[in-house]
Amino acid sequence: MKRYLRVLNLFWRVAIAAELEYRINFAVAVISSIGGLVGSVFGLFLFYRTGYTFQGWSWYEALVVLGVFTLLQGTAATFLVPNLNKIVRYVQEGTLDFVLLKPISSQFWLSTHTLSPWGLPDLVFGLIIIFYAGHQLGLAPLAYVAMLPPLALGIVSLYSLWFILGATSIWFVKVYNVTEVLRSLLEAGRFPIEGYPAAYRVFFTFIIPVAFLTTVPAQTALGRSETTWLLGSAILAAVLFQLSKWFWQFALRFYTSASS
């Protein structure tokens, strides 16, 4: 474990040093994040301006869900996208060979080798929304602590789904369209899952587990989450993570390498 932590520290120090050569990108990322956030808040406002409410969700409670979504969006932009979208390039250029030869887990290397600080604005804005809405709702500090486990489980589930899609590049070299479809589907997480028709709720719970990514952490912070939902989040995260490991080992059986 210590060896992996040292490697992770080295990876991220090098990645940040490389990214900071283009500091203007940070300003662009901040402006982009503000624009996306304004659009999301405005979209939510359109539902509530006439007195309509999502079933059982007040305006500030729905803002908590939006804050969790923005936080996850920043996490994906910072840690997932910079790494997992590069798997395609490694396969195309044959440089995956060098990853597989390293004395470290190839999945760990591919998942953590770099990060992008340009996703940090979304992380900050997500926290601001959560704390602002929580303050208006009078949430206790322990409510935010209680939200951390389901939020972490949601991140694990999101990572696992993304990595499984990235691993399909072994067969289908260009999978960018597939990852974009996943990102589009995850956009549904910006609203409480109760706001969708019954058929959509089933789809976003059992097919694409959007509900476990945003709604369940928000419900936990609000003290409304049931034990079955928390247990479901844990089981889902464990199953998807193990499935990502198995699927990667399965995919490597079909990788012929650049030298063969």
C-alpha positions, 0 to 999 in steps of 0.5 A: 500500500505504501508503494502505491501511495508513493507512486500516486504522489509522484504521478499527481505531482508530475501531472500538476506541474505539466498542467500548470504550464497552461495556466490560462486553461484554469480561467477558461475552466472557471468560466466554463464551470460558472456557465454550466452551473448557471445553466443547471440552476436556471433549469432547476429554477424553471421547475420551481418558479410556478410553484411546482416541486419534485415529489417530496423535494423543496427548492433547497433540497433539490439544490443539494442534489444539484450540488452533489451532481456538480461535485461528481462532475468535478470529480470525473473531470479531475480524476476520471476523464484525464485517465480513462479516455487515454486508454483508447490512445494507448491501444491505438499507439501500442503504448499499452505494452509499456504499461503492462510491463510495469511492476504495478497493477495496470488498472491502477496505472491507467486509472491514476496516472494523471489528473486535471486541475481544471475540474477543481472549479466544479468541485468547489462550486459543488461544495458551495451549493451543498453548504449553502442549501444545507445552511438554508435547511439548517443541516447539522455538521453530522449531516455532511459527514453522513453523506460522505459514505454514499458519495464515495460509493457513488464515485466508485460506481461511476469510476467502474462504469467508466473503466469498463467502457474504456476497456472495450477499446481493446475490441472497439478502438474508438469508444469516445461516442460510448463515453459521451452517451454515458455522460449524457445519461448521467446528466439526469442526476442533476435532478432528484430521481423522484422527478422522473416518470416511473419507467425512467426511475427504474432505468436510472436506478437499475440500468444506469444507477444515476439514483445511487450517484446523486439522489441517495447521498442527498437523501442521506444528508437530509436524513431521509435515506433508508438502510436498503438504499445505503446497502444497495449503494454499497453492493452496487459499488462492490459489484461494479468495481469487481466487475471492472477488474474482471472485465479488464483481465478478460479484455487483456486476453484479446490484446495482441500488443504492438509487437505481436 
